[in-house]
Every structure is written in structure tokens, then in C-alpha cells.
Amino acid sequence: MNDSPNPTTSTSSWFHVADSSAPLRLGEVRPLDPQEARHAVGARRLRDGDSIALFDGRGNVATARLMQRGEGAAIEAVHHQPPPTPRVVVASAIPKGDRASTLIDMATQLGMAAFVPLRCARSVVEMTDASRTRLERIAIESCKQSRRAWVPPVLDELSPVDAVRFALAAESAAILLDPAGPPLRTLASELSRARIALLIGPEGGFTDDERTAMIAAGAVTASIGDGILRIEAAAVVGLALVRSCSSAP
């Protein structure tokens, strides 16, 4: 890996590489996805020779020079950006309409590690292949804007109790956001963990049976305020509080 210049802190436009399974290599000319190429020479008005950044969504970012009217880019340096810590997974019911897009966009900007859609008794929106593809694209666009090198995957739907088990199997603290719980900032043990899962219910809340099952499976409750927040607001506030509390001395 080359150490200069560092594209993670530059003002270069960021572009996602189409084949993230192929490593970014110093000296190669990497083809751009046609949609990314059109964006480079169209909306961004870039020309051959302009500096850009390529990222693969798995922490690798390259400084490159645009070539062939946006069809490719010559890589001049490659860097690896560590993932945000702690690793915070948002396991949430899916809000209606464009609010799901808002959730993914803002949570990605805050460094969400992954999104797990919850299938709850009171859910009104189900994940489809089309909506999943759209949310994945929004996560990529959000990474471009916020200079985040890790694209959070949109995982398969789980029931609330299965989401708790999934979190604990990954050695994550499973935190159930609940107005009746103690303030999130007081959960010192959970907030000191390297992996944290935030569990957020639908507009009508988790049912009593879901809540009881989640706690029995190992979730702890925590409050992020004295009001009832919309799903996407709870995700953003919860993430911001975890980041703030985890970075506090």
C-alpha cells in the first residue's frame, strides 16, 4: 500500500468500483461502472487527468486519475481505512416510504456497520428485492458523500428475538431501545463493547411478547430520550449517542 496522498482526507470525488471482489492495485487501470462514468463526466464535469478516489466498500480507497472519458481510472496510491469503532449494527423495523431511505442515508453517514430489517408483529413494510437493492445503492451514495470507506450491507430480515440471537452470536451487546429503559449513556458495560446492536421496533412498538422474548434472549433495554421517536430518528439518535458515549474519556 502506498502512503501518499491519502484519498480519505482529500476533496477528490469518490466513485464506487463495480467489482469489489477484485483488489485495488497500484498502477492498474480500473474500469468504472457505466453509471459511475456517466456521473463523472456528466454531473461532476470531470476530464481525463482529473484526480478522483475509488473505493470498494470494504475499507480500501485509491487515489486515481480519470482516463478514457470516464471509462477507466489509473490508480496511483491505495490506502486502507479501518472500520468505525465500535461496530454498530442497526436492527430495525422498516419505516414507510422515503423514510427508509433517510434511515439508511443518515445511519451510513454516522458509520453504521450493517442494517438488519426486522419482521415484527406490528410491521407495516416488508423488505423486497427491489427495496433492498435501492437501500444498498443509497448506502453507497451516502459513503461517497461522507467519505466512508465501508458500505454497510443490508442483511436478511429477522424476527426481533432472532436479531438478538444474531447479535449475541457475533459477541455484540444487544440494546433494545425502549423509553422505559435506563438512559443509554448509563450502560457502561454494553457501550464498552467492540460490537453493538441497536434494536428498534415499528411505529406501534414491539409487542409485549416480542419485548419479553428479546429480554429473555439477552437484550438489555435503554432509553434515548423521553419522547417516542420515529424509526429513522431513533436509529440516528441511537447511533450518535453510542458514538458519543463510546468516544468519551
Secondary structure, DSSP 8 states (H G I E B T S, - for coil): ---SS-TTSS--EEEE-S-TTS---TT-EEE--HHHHHHHHTTS---TT-EEEEE-SBSEEEEEEEEGGGTEEEEEEEEE----SSEEEEEEE--STTHHHHHHHHHHHTT--EEEEE--TT------HHHHHHHHHHHHHHHHHHT-SB---B---B-HHHHHHHHHHTT-EEEEE-TTS-BGGG-HHHHTSSEEEEEE--TT---HHHHHHHHHHT-EEEBS-SS---HHHHHHHHHHHHHHHHH--
